[in-house]
Amino acid sequence: MFARKLRVEVDGKAAPQEWLEQYFMRNFVGLSAFDETLVTGDGELEAGLGVAVETVREELEKWWRGRKMIGEGGRVEVTER
């Protein structure tokens, strides 16, 4: 199920595990692909093949901006390792 490892960074630093857990454990936006995710540490995420990297980046950025966790100039990057 968790075939890929993703790295999530905010402004060039690993995204805090707490932020990732808040999103992936409490997110109910109807994206069933996100059911195939597991937060494993700061900036670390395991995901299934149905999880699109760009969608993860876009959704995290919207979520964190909306909660003022990152500012308008903040940059979220998600890469597959």
Biopython code that builds the backbone (N, CA, C, O; Angstrom):
import numpy as np
from Bio.PDB.StructureBuilder import StructureBuilder

atoms = [
    (1, "MET", "N", (0.826, -1.188, 0.000)),
    (1, "MET", "CA", (0.000, 0.000, 0.000)),
    (1, "MET", "C", (0.877, 1.263, 0.000)),
    (1, "MET", "O", (0.601, 2.191, -0.760)),
    (2, "PHE", "N", (1.906, 1.318, 0.816)),
    (2, "PHE", "CA", (2.768, 2.494, 0.899)),
    (2, "PHE", "C", (4.029, 2.239, 0.079)),
    (2, "PHE", "O", (5.095, 1.954, 0.625)),
    (3, "ALA", "N", (3.889, 2.347, -1.229)),
    (3, "ALA", "CA", (4.956, 1.982, -2.154)),
    (3, "ALA", "C", (5.986, 3.081, -2.376)),
    (3, "ALA", "O", (7.068, 2.817, -2.902)),
    (4, "ARG", "N", (5.662, 4.319, -1.979)),
    (4, "ARG", "CA", (6.551, 5.445, -2.277)),
    (4, "ARG", "C", (6.852, 6.236, -1.007)),
    (4, "ARG", "O", (6.053, 6.288, -0.072)),
    (5, "LYS", "N", (8.019, 6.840, -1.013)),
    (5, "LYS", "CA", (8.417, 7.720, 0.085)),
    (5, "LYS", "C", (8.481, 9.144, -0.455)),
    (5, "LYS", "O", (9.121, 9.413, -1.472)),
    (6, "LEU", "N", (7.801, 10.053, 0.251)),
    (6, "LEU", "CA", (7.773, 11.448, -0.166)),
    (6, "LEU", "C", (8.463, 12.306, 0.885)),
    (6, "LEU", "O", (8.425, 12.004, 2.078)),
    (7, "ARG", "N", (9.084, 13.361, 0.430)),
    (7, "ARG", "CA", (9.735, 14.344, 1.299)),
    (7, "ARG", "C", (8.949, 15.639, 1.162)),
    (7, "ARG", "O", (8.727, 16.123, 0.053)),
    (8, "VAL", "N", (8.524, 16.202, 2.302)),
    (8, "VAL", "CA", (7.741, 17.435, 2.306)),
    (8, "VAL", "C", (8.557, 18.510, 3.016)),
    (8, "VAL", "O", (8.963, 18.341, 4.166)),
    (9, "GLU", "N", (8.790, 19.617, 2.312)),
    (9, "GLU", "CA", (9.565, 20.719, 2.882)),
    (9, "GLU", "C", (8.777, 22.016, 2.791)),
    (9, "GLU", "O", (8.021, 22.245, 1.847)),
    (10, "VAL", "N", (8.974, 22.850, 3.792)),
    (10, "VAL", "CA", (8.391, 24.192, 3.817)),
    (10, "VAL", "C", (9.562, 25.160, 3.914)),
    (10, "VAL", "O", (10.328, 25.129, 4.877)),
    (11, "ASP", "N", (9.693, 26.013, 2.915)),
    (11, "ASP", "CA", (10.801, 26.976, 2.865)),
    (11, "ASP", "C", (12.154, 26.301, 3.042)),
    (11, "ASP", "O", (13.032, 26.823, 3.729)),
    (12, "GLY", "N", (12.317, 25.134, 2.414)),
    (12, "GLY", "CA", (13.595, 24.436, 2.408)),
    (12, "GLY", "C", (13.897, 23.601, 3.644)),
    (12, "GLY", "O", (14.979, 23.022, 3.742)),
    (13, "LYS", "N", (12.960, 23.526, 4.596)),
    (13, "LYS", "CA", (13.158, 22.721, 5.814)),
    (13, "LYS", "C", (12.080, 21.648, 5.889)),
    (13, "LYS", "O", (10.980, 21.824, 5.365)),
    (14, "ALA", "N", (12.399, 20.547, 6.536)),
    (14, "ALA", "CA", (11.429, 19.468, 6.690)),
    (14, "ALA", "C", (10.167, 19.988, 7.363)),
    (14, "ALA", "O", (10.234, 20.682, 8.378)),
    (15, "ALA", "N", (9.026, 19.650, 6.797)),
    (15, "ALA", "CA", (7.755, 20.031, 7.404)),
    (15, "ALA", "C", (7.619, 19.309, 8.742)),
    (15, "ALA", "O", (7.893, 18.112, 8.825)),
    (16, "PRO", "N", (7.203, 20.014, 9.783)),
    (16, "PRO", "CA", (7.051, 19.368, 11.090)),
    (16, "PRO", "C", (6.060, 18.205, 11.036)),
    (16, "PRO", "O", (5.009, 18.302, 10.402)),
    (17, "GLN", "N", (6.398, 17.134, 11.691)),
    (17, "GLN", "CA", (5.530, 15.956, 11.725)),
    (17, "GLN", "C", (4.138, 16.329, 12.225)),
    (17, "GLN", "O", (3.140, 15.821, 11.714)),
    (18, "GLU", "N", (4.065, 17.197, 13.201)),
    (18, "GLU", "CA", (2.776, 17.621, 13.756)),
    (18, "GLU", "C", (1.880, 18.242, 12.679)),
    (18, "GLU", "O", (0.681, 17.970, 12.633)),
    (19, "TRP", "N", (2.466, 19.077, 11.815)),
    (19, "TRP", "CA", (1.690, 19.701, 10.742)),
    (19, "TRP", "C", (1.173, 18.650, 9.768)),
    (19, "TRP", "O", (0.014, 18.685, 9.353)),
    (20, "LEU", "N", (2.050, 17.715, 9.410)),
    (20, "LEU", "CA", (1.642, 16.661, 8.476)),
    (20, "LEU", "C", (0.528, 15.810, 9.075)),
    (20, "LEU", "O", (-0.439, 15.476, 8.389)),
    (21, "GLU", "N", (0.661, 15.461, 10.343)),
    (21, "GLU", "CA", (-0.368, 14.647, 11.000)),
    (21, "GLU", "C", (-1.693, 15.385, 11.077)),
    (21, "GLU", "O", (-2.750, 14.786, 10.876)),
    (22, "GLN", "N", (-1.646, 16.681, 11.366)),
    (22, "GLN", "CA", (-2.884, 17.458, 11.425)),
    (22, "GLN", "C", (-3.625, 17.380, 10.098)),
    (22, "GLN", "O", (-4.850, 17.258, 10.069)),
    (23, "TYR", "N", (-2.888, 17.450, 9.018)),
    (23, "TYR", "CA", (-3.532, 17.408, 7.714)),
    (23, "TYR", "C", (-3.995, 15.999, 7.349)),
    (23, "TYR", "O", (-5.174, 15.786, 7.067)),
    (24, "PHE", "N", (-3.085, 15.052, 7.352)),
    (24, "PHE", "CA", (-3.419, 13.724, 6.849)),
    (24, "PHE", "C", (-4.280, 12.905, 7.792)),
    (24, "PHE", "O", (-4.967, 11.989, 7.338)),
    (25, "MET", "N", (-4.272, 13.192, 9.074)),
    (25, "MET", "CA", (-5.102, 12.424, 10.002)),
    (25, "MET", "C", (-6.460, 13.082, 10.234)),
    (25, "MET", "O", (-7.384, 12.446, 10.740)),
    (26, "ARG", "N", (-6.579, 14.362, 9.861)),
    (26, "ARG", "CA", (-7.833, 15.070, 10.116)),
    (26, "ARG", "C", (-8.445, 15.652, 8.861)),
    (26, "ARG", "O", (-9.421, 16.398, 8.942)),
    (27, "ASN", "N", (-7.908, 15.336, 7.724)),
    (27, "ASN", "CA", (-8.373, 15.922, 6.475)),
    (27, "ASN", "C", (-9.522, 15.083, 5.912)),
    (27, "ASN", "O", (-9.383, 13.883, 5.676)),
    (28, "PHE", "N", (-10.644, 15.742, 5.708)),
    (28, "PHE", "CA", (-11.803, 15.052, 5.154)),
    (28, "PHE", "C", (-12.325, 15.825, 3.952)),
    (28, "PHE", "O", (-13.485, 16.236, 3.921)),
    (29, "VAL", "N", (-11.460, 16.019, 2.963)),
    (29, "VAL", "CA", (-11.845, 16.807, 1.791)),
    (29, "VAL", "C", (-12.359, 15.928, 0.652)),
    (29, "VAL", "O", (-12.608, 16.430, -0.443)),
    (30, "GLY", "N", (-12.518, 14.663, 0.885)),
    (30, "GLY", "CA", (-13.037, 13.789, -0.144)),
    (30, "GLY", "C", (-11.999, 13.254, -1.107)),
    (30, "GLY", "O", (-12.361, 12.689, -2.139)),
    (31, "LEU", "N", (-10.718, 13.414, -0.806)),
    (31, "LEU", "CA", (-9.668, 12.862, -1.664)),
    (31, "LEU", "C", (-9.307, 11.476, -1.142)),
    (31, "LEU", "O", (-8.461, 11.332, -0.260)),
    (32, "SER", "N", (-9.952, 10.474, -1.692)),
    (32, "SER", "CA", (-9.761, 9.120, -1.187)),
    (32, "SER", "C", (-8.330, 8.632, -1.338)),
    (32, "SER", "O", (-7.898, 7.761, -0.583)),
    (33, "ALA", "N", (-7.584, 9.173, -2.297)),
    (33, "ALA", "CA", (-6.185, 8.762, -2.472)),
    (33, "ALA", "C", (-5.385, 9.058, -1.215)),
    (33, "ALA", "O", (-4.411, 8.365, -0.921)),
    (34, "PHE", "N", (-5.790, 10.092, -0.463)),
    (34, "PHE", "CA", (-5.044, 10.446, 0.744)),
    (34, "PHE", "C", (-5.242, 9.432, 1.864)),
    (34, "PHE", "O", (-4.573, 9.508, 2.896)),
    (35, "ASP", "N", (-6.156, 8.482, 1.668)),
    (35, "ASP", "CA", (-6.279, 7.370, 2.621)),
    (35, "ASP", "C", (-5.031, 6.497, 2.557)),
    (35, "ASP", "O", (-4.748, 5.740, 3.486)),
    (36, "GLU", "N", (-4.294, 6.604, 1.466)),
    (36, "GLU", "CA", (-3.086, 5.800, 1.253)),
    (36, "GLU", "C", (-1.839, 6.569, 1.659)),
    (36, "GLU", "O", (-0.839, 6.543, 0.941)),
    (37, "THR", "N", (-1.880, 7.251, 2.793)),
    (37, "THR", "CA", (-0.722, 8.000, 3.266)),
    (37, "THR", "C", (-0.423, 7.649, 4.715)),
    (37, "THR", "O", (-1.315, 7.294, 5.485)),
    (38, "LEU", "N", (0.840, 7.756, 5.064)),
    (38, "LEU", "CA", (1.286, 7.496, 6.427)),
    (38, "LEU", "C", (2.434, 8.450, 6.737)),
    (38, "LEU", "O", (3.463, 8.430, 6.061)),
    (39, "VAL", "N", (2.257, 9.278, 7.754)),
    (39, "VAL", "CA", (3.305, 10.193, 8.191)),
    (39, "VAL", "C", (4.301, 9.395, 9.027)),
    (39, "VAL", "O", (3.912, 8.700, 9.966)),
    (40, "THR", "N", (5.586, 9.494, 8.686)),
    (40, "THR", "CA", (6.592, 8.702, 9.397)),
    (40, "THR", "C", (7.622, 9.553, 10.136)),
    (40, "THR", "O", (8.497, 9.010, 10.812)),
    (41, "GLY", "N", (7.532, 10.867, 10.018)),
    (41, "GLY", "CA", (8.474, 11.735, 10.715)),
    (41, "GLY", "C", (8.454, 13.130, 10.131)),
    (41, "GLY", "O", (7.664, 13.419, 9.232)),
    (42, "ASP", "N", (9.318, 14.000, 10.635)),
    (42, "ASP", "CA", (9.413, 15.360, 10.104)),
    (42, "ASP", "C", (9.741, 15.299, 8.616)),
    (42, "ASP", "O", (10.779, 14.765, 8.224)),
    (43, "GLY", "N", (8.862, 15.842, 7.799)),
    (43, "GLY", "CA", (9.084, 15.891, 6.360)),
    (43, "GLY", "C", (8.970, 14.558, 5.655)),
    (43, "GLY", "O", (9.254, 14.478, 4.460)),
    (44, "GLU", "N", (8.565, 13.512, 6.348)),
    (44, "GLU", "CA", (8.537, 12.169, 5.769)),
    (44, "GLU", "C", (7.112, 11.637, 5.669)),
    (44, "GLU", "O", (6.335, 11.683, 6.623)),
    (45, "LEU", "N", (6.804, 11.136, 4.494)),
    (45, "LEU", "CA", (5.471, 10.621, 4.222)),
    (45, "LEU", "C", (5.603, 9.406, 3.321)),
    (45, "LEU", "O", (6.357, 9.427, 2.348)),
    (46, "GLU", "N", (4.880, 8.361, 3.638)),
    (46, "GLU", "CA", (4.806, 7.205, 2.749)),
    (46, "GLU", "C", (3.439, 7.244, 2.094)),
    (46, "GLU", "O", (2.444, 7.583, 2.736)),
    (47, "ALA", "N", (3.390, 6.894, 0.811)),
    (47, "ALA", "CA", (2.147, 7.021, 0.061)),
    (47, "ALA", "C", (1.990, 5.887, -0.931)),
    (47, "ALA", "O", (2.961, 5.279, -1.382)),
    (48, "GLY", "N", (0.740, 5.624, -1.254)),
    (48, "GLY", "CA", (0.425, 4.636, -2.269)),
    (48, "GLY", "C", (0.592, 5.217, -3.662)),
    (48, "GLY", "O", (0.823, 6.416, -3.821)),
    (49, "LEU", "N", (0.473, 4.373, -4.656)),
    (49, "LEU", "CA", (0.669, 4.793, -6.045)),
    (49, "LEU", "C", (-0.417, 5.742, -6.538)),
    (49, "LEU", "O", (-0.204, 6.468, -7.510)),
    (50, "GLY", "N", (-1.573, 5.749, -5.886)),
    (50, "GLY", "CA", (-2.672, 6.615, -6.301)),
    (50, "GLY", "C", (-2.567, 8.046, -5.796)),
    (50, "GLY", "O", (-3.427, 8.871, -6.105)),
    (51, "VAL", "N", (-1.536, 8.354, -5.028)),
    (51, "VAL", "CA", (-1.361, 9.687, -4.456)),
    (51, "VAL", "C", (-0.486, 10.517, -5.393)),
    (51, "VAL", "O", (0.681, 10.189, -5.608)),
    (52, "ALA", "N", (-1.048, 11.589, -5.951)),
    (52, "ALA", "CA", (-0.319, 12.461, -6.875)),
    (52, "ALA", "C", (0.503, 13.478, -6.088)),
    (52, "ALA", "O", (-0.030, 14.194, -5.241)),
    (53, "VAL", "N", (1.795, 13.536, -6.371)),
    (53, "VAL", "CA", (2.713, 14.425, -5.653)),
    (53, "VAL", "C", (2.268, 15.879, -5.768)),
    (53, "VAL", "O", (2.280, 16.603, -4.773)),
    (54, "GLU", "N", (1.881, 16.313, -6.947)),
    (54, "GLU", "CA", (1.481, 17.712, -7.136)),
    (54, "GLU", "C", (0.204, 18.025, -6.356)),
    (54, "GLU", "O", (0.066, 19.123, -5.817)),
    (55, "THR", "N", (-0.717, 17.089, -6.291)),
    (55, "THR", "CA", (-1.943, 17.298, -5.516)),
    (55, "THR", "C", (-1.619, 17.426, -4.037)),
    (55, "THR", "O", (-2.199, 18.266, -3.348)),
    (56, "VAL", "N", (-0.705, 16.608, -3.542)),
    (56, "VAL", "CA", (-0.286, 16.715, -2.137)),
    (56, "VAL", "C", (0.267, 18.110, -1.877)),
    (56, "VAL", "O", (-0.101, 18.749, -0.891)),
    (57, "ARG", "N", (1.145, 18.587, -2.749)),
    (57, "ARG", "CA", (1.739, 19.909, -2.568)),
    (57, "ARG", "C", (0.675, 21.002, -2.548)),
    (57, "ARG", "O", (0.662, 21.851, -1.656)),
    (58, "GLU", "N", (-0.209, 20.972, -3.533)),
    (58, "GLU", "CA", (-1.251, 21.996, -3.635)),
    (58, "GLU", "C", (-2.165, 21.999, -2.417)),
    (58, "GLU", "O", (-2.464, 23.058, -1.865)),
    (59, "GLU", "N", (-2.604, 20.828, -2.001)),
    (59, "GLU", "CA", (-3.545, 20.730, -0.875)),
    (59, "GLU", "C", (-2.890, 21.120, 0.445)),
    (59, "GLU", "O", (-3.508, 21.797, 1.267)),
    (60, "LEU", "N", (-1.645, 20.697, 0.656)),
    (60, "LEU", "CA", (-0.943, 21.091, 1.875)),
    (60, "LEU", "C", (-0.749, 22.603, 1.930)),
    (60, "LEU", "O", (-0.950, 23.230, 2.970)),
    (61, "GLU", "N", (-0.359, 23.171, 0.811)),
    (61, "GLU", "CA", (-0.137, 24.615, 0.755)),
    (61, "GLU", "C", (-1.423, 25.372, 1.090)),
    (61, "GLU", "O", (-1.389, 26.323, 1.872)),
    (62, "LYS", "N", (-2.548, 24.966, 0.514)),
    (62, "LYS", "CA", (-3.833, 25.615, 0.815)),
    (62, "LYS", "C", (-4.186, 25.478, 2.293)),
    (62, "LYS", "O", (-4.595, 26.448, 2.931)),
    (63, "TRP", "N", (-4.028, 24.273, 2.832)),
    (63, "TRP", "CA", (-4.376, 23.992, 4.229)),
    (63, "TRP", "C", (-3.538, 24.850, 5.175)),
    (63, "TRP", "O", (-4.071, 25.507, 6.069)),
    (64, "TRP", "N", (-2.226, 24.836, 4.970)),
    (64, "TRP", "CA", (-1.329, 25.564, 5.876)),
    (64, "TRP", "C", (-1.492, 27.074, 5.746)),
    (64, "TRP", "O", (-1.411, 27.782, 6.749)),
    (65, "ARG", "N", (-1.716, 27.577, 4.558)),
    (65, "ARG", "CA", (-1.952, 29.022, 4.384)),
    (65, "ARG", "C", (-3.256, 29.433, 5.068)),
    (65, "ARG", "O", (-3.318, 30.465, 5.736)),
    (66, "GLY", "N", (-4.276, 28.630, 4.897)),
    (66, "GLY", "CA", (-5.581, 28.926, 5.487)),
    (66, "GLY", "C", (-5.551, 28.963, 7.001)),
    (66, "GLY", "O", (-6.375, 29.636, 7.621)),
    (67, "ARG", "N", (-4.624, 28.258, 7.599)),
    (67, "ARG", "CA", (-4.489, 28.226, 9.058)),
    (67, "ARG", "C", (-3.341, 29.101, 9.546)),
    (67, "ARG", "O", (-2.956, 29.048, 10.714)),
    (68, "LYS", "N", (-2.804, 29.901, 8.642)),
    (68, "LYS", "CA", (-1.723, 30.852, 8.956)),
    (68, "LYS", "C", (-0.470, 30.162, 9.498)),
    (68, "LYS", "O", (0.286, 30.754, 10.268)),
    (69, "MET", "N", (-0.255, 28.903, 9.090)),
    (69, "MET", "CA", (0.948, 28.181, 9.501)),
    (69, "MET", "C", (2.128, 28.599, 8.622)),
    (69, "MET", "O", (3.283, 28.554, 9.046)),
    (70, "ILE", "N", (1.815, 29.008, 7.386)),
    (70, "ILE", "CA", (2.830, 29.578, 6.505)),
    (70, "ILE", "C", (2.262, 30.858, 5.914)),
    (70, "ILE", "O", (1.049, 30.989, 5.744)),
    (71, "GLY", "N", (3.134, 31.792, 5.604)),
    (71, "GLY", "CA", (2.695, 33.063, 5.023)),
    (71, "GLY", "C", (2.506, 32.957, 3.529)),
    (71, "GLY", "O", (2.752, 31.907, 2.935)),
    (72, "GLU", "N", (2.074, 34.028, 2.932)),
    (72, "GLU", "CA", (1.840, 34.058, 1.486)),
    (72, "GLU", "C", (3.097, 33.729, 0.685)),
    (72, "GLU", "O", (3.003, 33.144, -0.394)),
    (73, "GLY", "N", (4.256, 34.092, 1.190)),
    (73, "GLY", "CA", (5.495, 33.819, 0.463)),
    (73, "GLY", "C", (6.069, 32.451, 0.748)),
    (73, "GLY", "O", (7.063, 32.061, 0.136)),
    (74, "GLY", "N", (5.466, 31.710, 1.666)),
    (74, "GLY", "CA", (5.970, 30.381, 2.028)),
    (74, "GLY", "C", (5.879, 29.419, 0.861)),
    (74, "GLY", "O", (4.939, 29.465, 0.068)),
    (75, "ARG", "N", (6.867, 28.549, 0.769)),
    (75, "ARG", "CA", (6.912, 27.615, -0.357)),
    (75, "ARG", "C", (6.901, 26.176, 0.150)),
    (75, "ARG", "O", (7.697, 25.801, 1.012)),
    (76, "VAL", "N", (5.998, 25.388, -0.391)),
    (76, "VAL", "CA", (5.886, 23.970, -0.038)),
    (76, "VAL", "C", (6.423, 23.170, -1.215)),
    (76, "VAL", "O", (6.038, 23.403, -2.361)),
    (77, "GLU", "N", (7.308, 22.231, -0.929)),
    (77, "GLU", "CA", (7.832, 21.336, -1.956)),
    (77, "GLU", "C", (7.607, 19.887, -1.521)),
    (77, "GLU", "O", (7.822, 19.531, -0.362)),
    (78, "VAL", "N", (7.177, 19.074, -2.457)),
    (78, "VAL", "CA", (6.993, 17.647, -2.202)),
    (78, "VAL", "C", (7.754, 16.900, -3.274)),
    (78, "VAL", "O", (7.520, 17.114, -4.463)),
    (79, "THR", "N", (8.655, 16.033, -2.874)),
    (79, "THR", "CA", (9.452, 15.262, -3.827)),
    (79, "THR", "C", (9.385, 13.781, -3.479)),
    (79, "THR", "O", (9.263, 13.404, -2.313)),
    (80, "GLU", "N", (9.465, 12.968, -4.492)),
    (80, "GLU", "CA", (9.509, 11.523, -4.292)),
    (80, "GLU", "C", (10.941, 11.087, -4.138)),
    (80, "GLU", "O", (11.818, 11.541, -4.873)),
    (81, "ARG", "N", (11.187, 10.201, -3.179)),
    (81, "ARG", "CA", (12.555, 9.721, -2.955)),
    (81, "ARG", "C", (12.655, 8.264, -3.315)),
    (81, "ARG", "O", (13.726, 7.670, -3.197)),
]
sb = StructureBuilder()
sb.init_structure("model")
sb.init_model(0)
sb.init_chain("A")
sb.init_seg("    ")
for serial, (resi, resn, name, xyz) in enumerate(atoms, 1):
    if name == "N":
        sb.init_residue(resn, " ", resi, " ")
    sb.init_atom(name, np.array(xyz, "f"), 0.0, 1.0, " ", f" {name:<3s}", serial, name[0])
structure = sb.get_structure()
